[in-house]
Structures are given as structure tokens and as C-alpha cells.
Amino acid sequence: MTFDRAWIAAHIPHQGSMCLLDGVLEWDDERIVCHADSHRAHDNPLRSHGCLHAACGIEYAAQAMAVHGALCNAAGGRPRAGFLASLRSVELLVDRLDDIATPLNIAAQRQGGDRNSVLYGFVVSGTGARLIEGRAAVILDAAALVARPDVRTKGSTP
């Protein structure tokens, strides 16, 4: 089976030009590597003032994590929508992405998690070098976390 841009768009919430990934190069239960050429597109929705800042690479990584979730979804249906809860140890090793001449490779490695949250390490690379790296916590079901007695939110009472 080919996991191209059309497959990705059918399995993650991002549509149209906001679907940034072009395909999956490899994946298993713990890791995914995707590729993208959209960083050079003049109509990239993340561009600002004629530039695609390196921090936008975090969105590329988040979409790779969403694709990984879709591929690992044993039920085969659309995965639950998630959101980035936190970023840690993010290093932007370049200023911008739109001047990277080669496709971007986006790798995400699952480092832990449970049914409601996942921790990934990620690396965005291009031209044979690391461009962005870090870790991201993704919450898959915020309502379930609030309902857990061992998880307190700001303003909650003991």
C-alpha cells in the first residue's frame, strides 16, 4: 500500500494546503519517517512575510505524529484528534525552511504514552543535516484526563 499525500489527507484532520506531508517513507509501531516538499511552496499557509520560519517545522512533525497514529490505529478507522500539549528541548538549527533545496524528512519516534497521551521525539532534516529537533507530548483525549482522579487541572479542587 502507498501512503501518499491523498492517503494522508484522508486520515488526518489537515486538509488542502494545510496537509503539509507528501508521503510516508517508512514506519513501524514505534517510528515514522515522512517527506514533504511543501516548505518551498509560495502558497504554504504557514508562510509569513515571504518566509517559512523554522518553528513551522514543528507542525510538520505534529502531522507526522498524526499519520503515525493513523497507521497504528488497529481499528482502521479515523484516529482520535489530538493536540500538542507541550514541547520540550526544541532546537531550531536553521532560521527558515523555505530555502532548503531538498525535500524535508520528518522522523518521529514514540518514546512512551498510553491511551490518552503520547510522547514523541522528532527530527526534521533536509540537505543531509538536522534542521529542527525536540520532543512533543500529544494529548489524544483531554476529557478522559480531566476525569481521572490522579490528574488535577488548574483550578480543580482536591
Secondary structure as the mmCIF struct_conf table of DSSP 4:
data_model
#
loop_
_struct_conf.conf_type_id
_struct_conf.id
_struct_conf.beg_label_comp_id
_struct_conf.beg_label_asym_id
_struct_conf.beg_label_seq_id
_struct_conf.end_label_comp_id
_struct_conf.end_label_asym_id
_struct_conf.end_label_seq_id
STRN STRN1 ASP A 4 ASP A 4
HELX_RH_AL_P HELX_RH_AL_P1 ARG A 5 HIS A 11
BEND BEND1 ILE A 12 PRO A 13
HELX_RH_3T_P HELX_RH_3T_P1 GLY A 16 MET A 18
STRN STRN2 GLY A 23 TRP A 27
BEND BEND2 ASP A 29 GLU A 30
STRN STRN3 ARG A 31 ALA A 36
HELX_RH_3T_P HELX_RH_3T_P2 SER A 38 ARG A 40
TURN_TY1_P TURN_TY1_P1 HIS A 42 ASP A 43
TURN_TY1_P TURN_TY1_P2 PRO A 45 LEU A 46
STRN STRN4 SER A 48 SER A 48
TURN_TY1_P TURN_TY1_P3 HIS A 49 GLY A 50
STRN STRN5 CYS A 51 CYS A 51
STRN STRN6 HIS A 53 HIS A 53
HELX_RH_3T_P HELX_RH_3T_P3 ALA A 54 CYS A 56
HELX_RH_AL_P HELX_RH_AL_P2 GLY A 57 CYS A 72
TURN_TY1_P TURN_TY1_P4 ALA A 74 ALA A 75
BEND BEND3 GLY A 77 GLY A 77
HELX_LH_PP_P HELX_LH_PP_P1 ARG A 78 ALA A 81
STRN STRN7 PHE A 83 LEU A 92
BEND BEND4 VAL A 94 ASP A 95
STRN STRN8 ARG A 96 ARG A 96
BEND BEND5 LEU A 97 LEU A 97
TURN_TY1_P TURN_TY1_P5 ASP A 98 ASP A 99
BEND BEND6 THR A 102 THR A 102
HELX_LH_PP_P HELX_LH_PP_P2 PRO A 103 PRO A 103
STRN STRN9 LEU A 104 GLY A 113
BEND BEND7 ARG A 115 ASN A 116
STRN STRN10 SER A 117 GLY A 126
TURN_TY1_P TURN_TY1_P6 THR A 127 GLY A 128
STRN STRN11 ALA A 129 ILE A 139
BEND BEND8 LEU A 140 LEU A 140
HELX_RH_AL_P HELX_RH_AL_P3 ALA A 142 ALA A 147
TURN_TY1_P TURN_TY1_P7 PRO A 149 ASP A 150
TURN_TY1_P TURN_TY1_P8 LYS A 154 GLY A 155
#
